[in-house]
Amino acid sequence: MQKFAVFVSGNGSNLQAIIDAVKAGEIKAELALVFSNRRKALGLKRAEEAGIKTLFLDRKHYGTPQSYDRDIVIHLKKEGIDFIVLAGYMKLLSAWFVKQYPNQIINVHPSLLPSFKGMNGIKDAFTYGVKQTGVTIHFVSAKMDQGPIIIQEAFKVTEKETLESLAEHIHKVEHKIFPKAIALFVDGRLKVKGRKVEILK
C-alpha cells in the first residue's frame, strides 16, 4: 500500500475530508504523516486526534531555505512517503523539492487555473467580478500554480454572493473533489502527457 503525507499550514478542513475518505476506504493508501510549517496549525491537532503521525519543522531554525527543504525530504524518505498532498500549505515548494517527487505532489487551488493564481484566489476572483469560478486540483511544478491540471469543477457566482458565502461554496467543492483526485492517483488512473492529464478508465 502506498504511503502519503499531507502538508498543512492552517485549519486543515481539506485534511479532514482526506482523513474521512481514507477511513471510508475511498482512498486506498495510508496517510502516514501530516507535516506543517506552523506549530499551531489546527491541521496538526486534527491529525493527532485521528492517530496520524505529525511533524513540525520551524524554518527559523535553518540557515537557508534549501537546508529546510532537505530536512523535510529526509523525514519523508524515513517514513517511506510515496507522494505528497498539499492541503492549504502556504509555503512555496522549491524547484529542488519538486524534483524529488515529480508528478507526485498534488495541490488544491480555490479558483479555475490559470486564472487567479496565488494565495488569494477566492478574494481575487470575487473582487474581479467573475460570473463563474471553482476549484482546481493539479500536480505541483516548480512554478506556482502552473502544474498539469487533474480535475476542475466550476459553478456560477450569483449576484447575491458575498465573499464569505463564496469561500464556503469553494470549500464544499474542495472537500468533494480533492479526495476523488487523490483516489484517482492512488489507483494509477492519472497519466501525465506534458501539460495534460488523462484520466484512465
C-alpha positions as CSV (number, residue, x, y, z in Angstrom):
1,M,0.0,0.0,0.0
2,Q,1.3,3.5,-0.9
3,K,2.0,5.9,1.9
4,F,1.4,9.6,1.6
5,A,1.9,12.8,3.6
6,V,-0.4,15.8,3.8
7,F,1.2,19.3,4.2
8,V,-1.0,21.9,6.0
9,S,-0.5,25.4,7.3
10,G,-3.8,26.2,8.9
11,N,-7.3,24.9,9.7
12,G,-7.0,21.6,7.9
13,S,-10.6,21.3,6.7
14,N,-9.4,19.6,3.5
15,L,-7.1,17.4,5.6
16,Q,-10.2,16.3,7.5
17,A,-12.0,15.4,4.2
18,I,-9.0,13.4,3.2
19,I,-8.8,11.6,6.6
20,D,-12.5,10.7,6.3
21,A,-12.0,9.4,2.7
22,V,-9.1,7.2,3.8
23,K,-11.2,5.8,6.7
24,A,-14.1,5.1,4.3
25,G,-11.8,3.2,2.0
26,E,-12.3,5.7,-0.8
27,I,-8.5,6.4,-0.9
28,K,-6.7,3.1,-0.8
29,A,-3.5,4.4,0.7
30,E,-2.0,5.1,4.1
31,L,-2.0,8.6,5.4
32,A,1.3,8.2,7.2
33,L,2.3,11.7,8.1
34,V,0.9,15.3,8.4
35,F,3.5,18.0,8.2
36,S,3.2,21.7,9.0
37,N,5.4,24.7,8.9
38,R,3.3,26.3,11.6
39,R,3.4,24.9,15.2
40,K,-0.2,26.0,16.0
41,A,-1.8,24.8,12.8
42,L,-5.2,23.2,13.6
43,G,-4.4,20.6,11.0
44,L,-1.8,19.1,13.3
45,K,-4.4,18.7,16.0
46,R,-6.8,17.1,13.6
47,A,-4.1,14.6,12.6
48,E,-3.2,13.8,16.2
49,E,-6.9,13.2,17.1
50,A,-7.1,10.8,14.1
51,G,-4.0,8.9,15.4
52,I,-1.8,10.1,12.5
53,K,1.9,10.9,13.0
54,T,2.7,14.6,12.8
55,L,5.8,16.7,12.1
56,F,6.5,20.4,12.6
57,L,9.7,22.0,11.5
58,D,10.4,25.7,12.1
59,R,12.0,27.5,9.2
60,K,13.7,29.9,11.7
61,H,15.9,27.1,12.8
62,Y,17.5,26.6,9.4
63,G,20.2,28.8,7.8
64,T,18.8,28.6,4.3
65,P,15.5,27.5,2.5
66,Q,17.5,24.7,0.9
67,S,18.5,23.2,4.2
68,Y,14.9,23.4,5.4
69,D,13.6,21.6,2.3
70,R,16.3,18.9,2.6
71,D,15.4,18.2,6.2
72,I,11.7,17.8,5.2
73,V,12.7,15.4,2.5
74,I,14.9,13.4,4.8
75,H,11.9,12.9,7.2
76,L,9.6,12.0,4.2
77,K,12.1,9.3,3.0
78,K,12.5,8.0,6.5
79,E,8.7,7.5,6.7
80,G,8.6,5.8,3.2
81,I,6.4,8.5,1.7
82,D,5.4,7.8,-1.9
83,F,3.5,11.0,-2.7
84,I,2.5,14.3,-1.1
85,V,-0.8,16.2,-0.9
86,L,-0.8,20.0,-0.2
87,A,-3.9,20.9,1.7
88,G,-3.7,24.6,2.4
89,Y,0.1,24.6,2.7
90,M,1.1,28.3,2.4
91,K,4.7,27.9,1.6
92,L,6.0,27.7,-2.0
93,L,8.0,24.5,-2.6
94,S,11.4,24.9,-4.1
95,A,12.3,23.5,-7.6
96,W,14.7,21.1,-5.9
97,F,11.9,19.8,-3.6
98,V,9.5,19.3,-6.5
99,K,12.2,17.3,-8.4
100,Q,12.4,14.8,-5.6
101,Y,8.7,14.0,-6.2
102,P,8.0,14.6,-9.9
103,N,4.2,14.5,-10.6
104,Q,3.8,13.0,-7.1
105,I,2.7,16.3,-5.3
106,I,-1.0,17.2,-5.6
107,N,-2.3,20.6,-4.7
108,V,-5.8,22.2,-4.4
109,H,-6.4,25.7,-5.6
110,P,-9.6,27.8,-4.9
111,S,-10.0,29.1,-8.5
112,L,-10.2,27.9,-12.1
113,L,-6.5,28.0,-13.0
114,P,-4.8,29.6,-14.8
115,S,-6.9,32.5,-13.5
116,F,-6.3,34.0,-10.1
117,K,-3.1,32.2,-9.0
118,G,-1.5,32.8,-5.6
119,M,-2.7,32.9,-2.0
120,N,-5.8,35.0,-2.5
121,G,-7.6,33.1,-5.3
122,I,-11.1,33.4,-3.8
123,K,-10.9,37.1,-2.9
124,D,-9.2,37.9,-6.3
125,A,-11.9,36.2,-8.3
126,F,-14.7,37.8,-6.2
127,T,-13.2,41.3,-6.5
128,Y,-12.7,40.8,-10.2
129,G,-16.5,40.2,-10.5
130,V,-16.3,36.8,-12.2
131,K,-19.6,35.1,-13.2
132,Q,-18.1,31.7,-12.7
133,T,-15.4,30.3,-10.5
134,G,-14.5,27.0,-9.0
135,V,-11.7,24.6,-7.8
136,T,-8.7,23.2,-9.4
137,I,-6.7,20.1,-8.4
138,H,-3.3,19.9,-10.0
139,F,0.1,18.4,-9.9
140,V,2.8,20.8,-8.5
141,S,5.5,22.1,-10.7
142,A,8.5,24.4,-10.0
143,K,6.3,27.4,-10.9
144,M,3.5,28.5,-8.6
145,D,0.0,27.1,-9.6
146,Q,1.2,26.1,-13.1
147,G,1.4,22.3,-12.9
148,P,-0.8,19.9,-15.0
149,I,-4.5,20.1,-14.1
150,I,-6.1,16.9,-12.8
151,I,-9.7,18.0,-12.1
152,Q,-11.6,21.2,-12.2
153,E,-15.2,21.9,-11.1
154,A,-16.9,25.2,-11.9
155,F,-20.1,26.9,-10.6
156,K,-21.9,30.1,-11.2
157,V,-21.4,33.1,-9.0
158,T,-24.7,34.7,-8.2
159,E,-25.3,38.5,-7.7
160,K,-26.2,37.7,-4.0
161,E,-22.9,36.1,-3.4
162,T,-20.7,37.5,-0.6
163,L,-17.0,36.8,-0.2
164,E,-17.9,34.7,2.9
165,S,-20.6,32.6,1.1
166,L,-18.3,32.2,-2.0
167,A,-15.5,30.9,0.3
168,E,-17.9,28.5,1.9
169,H,-19.0,27.2,-1.6
170,I,-15.4,26.8,-2.7
171,H,-14.5,24.8,0.4
172,K,-17.5,22.4,-0.1
173,V,-16.4,21.7,-3.7
174,E,-12.8,21.2,-2.5
175,H,-13.9,18.7,0.1
176,K,-15.8,16.8,-2.6
177,I,-13.3,16.7,-5.5
178,F,-9.9,16.7,-3.7
179,P,-10.3,13.2,-2.2
180,K,-11.6,12.0,-5.6
181,A,-8.4,13.3,-7.4
182,I,-6.2,11.6,-4.8
183,A,-8.1,8.3,-5.2
184,L,-7.5,8.5,-9.0
185,F,-3.8,9.0,-8.4
186,V,-3.6,6.1,-6.0
187,D,-5.5,3.8,-8.3
188,G,-3.0,4.6,-11.1
189,R,-5.6,6.2,-13.3
190,L,-3.8,9.5,-14.0
191,K,-1.4,9.7,-17.0
192,V,0.5,12.9,-17.4
193,K,1.4,14.0,-21.0
194,G,3.1,17.3,-21.0
195,R,0.6,19.8,-19.6
196,K,-2.4,17.4,-19.9
197,V,-3.6,14.8,-17.5
198,E,-5.5,11.8,-18.9
199,I,-7.9,10.0,-16.6
200,L,-7.8,6.4,-17.4
201,K,-10.9,4.1,-17.1
